Amino acid sequence: MPTGLASLNITYLIASLFQALSGVHISEANFSGHIFFFVEVIGVIGMVLSVVLVVLIIIVRIRLEQVEHEGFAMLAEHEQALRARHTEAAKNPQWEMVSSLASSPNESDWRRAILEADIMLANLLTERGYAGGSLGEQLKNANPLQFTTLDAAWEAHRMRNALAHLGDAFPINEHDVRATIDQYRRVFEEFEII
């Protein structure tokens, strides 16, 4: 009786294992034919599954790109709508008129721009509940911690008072107008009305 690996019948062991797992009896003589058939079936099934999986991967990839593109398009539309809303909210017709008058080459328009901006400031402070019978009183009663551009408001209002009280006797130049309108602009931006 031979000993070791030489006496081991591998074909018999594999056939017995196959029979135990599948319940199908395979003779040792026909074992290699069954193995080749089994391997061929597994190979065909594997190839079909591979093709199906590759097709599914391609379909999923295409759909992901479509969804990504749609998402970017929706995001762009949303951002554009937000910008449009912000632009609409930022437009203040009264401020547009003040800016237009301040950009005019006429000194009379400059004076009117400052007077109109001061009216806007008075209306703003009244709407926000600042106490006082006049704009000057409202500015005096304002809390600098809640009104960070208070100094700019005072400077602009002083210019308006000089124009209102001295009229044409008060000389005004383009630089003064730009500085005064800029002070009003800073106040209005703080209160987010422009």
Disulfide bonds with the S-S distance in Angstrom:
none
